[in-house]
Amino acid sequence: MTSQEVIANLPDDLDMSHAVEMAEYAVRYKSTCYIIYQNKQVSAKSLLGILSLCIKGEAKLRVMCEGEDEEEAVRGISGYLANMR
């Protein structure tokens, strides 16, 4: 299992279009991937899960992945979150 903390670079609070983009980006990876925010963990591939986090602006998140491409997935998803604007 690999994980990394990242500051999400959202202009405002998380909206539907950003949540869709996040989930679509995460499904590129074979690993099981999670986003953790304020002690709540959801699948990074689940639109409803991501929306349920109610991420606020430039939030501190943890990306955690487990599987055959976990290191690549953590780097990719973390990089995506850091450059979302």
N, C-alpha and C positions, 0 to 999 in steps of 0.2 A: 504494500500500500504506500502510495506517495501522496503528499499534500503540500500545499503552499498557501500562504496568506497573500491577499491582493486587495488593493483599494479599487472598488468599482468606480469607473469614471462616467457616471451618469449626469446629465445636465440638471435633472430634477429627480423626482421619485421614479421608480420603475414603472413603465407603462407596458401596455400589451405588445407594441411593436418590438420593444427591447427584449421582452420575455420570449417572444417568438424567435428572435434572432439568437438569443442565448441557447435555447433548446435545439434549434437547427444546427448551431455550431457544435454542440456537444455530441449529437448523434453521429458525427463523423468518426468518432472513436469507438473501438471495440470494447474498451474497458467500461466497467461500471463506474460512473462518475457522480459525485455529490457536490452540492454547494451548501455551505454551512454559514448561517447568519444568525446572530443573537441566540446561539445554542439550539437552533432548529436546523435539521438536516433534511434536504430533499434531493431527489434525483435531478442532476443537471440536464437530463433529457426529457423532463416532465414539465410541460408548459404550466399546468395547474400548480405543480409543486413550486416552481419558480415564482409564480404570481402570489402564492400563499406566503412567501417570505416578506412581502411588503418592503422591499429594499428602498432605503431612503438616500437619495443623492450619492455622495462619495462615501459609500459604506465600506467597512472592512469585512471582507469575506474570506472564507477558507475553501479552497478547491481540493477535493480528495478523490483520488481515482485508484482502482484496483483492477488489474488485468494485464494482458499481454503488451499493451501500448500505454501503460499508466503514466510513465514519465513524459512521454510526448503529449498525452492528453492533458496532464496538469499544466505543462508549459503552455500549450495552445489555448486552453480555456482561460488560464490566468492572464495571458497576454491579451486575449480578446476582451476580457472584462476590464482590463486596465486602459483599453483604448476604445471604449464603446461610443463615445460621443458621435 
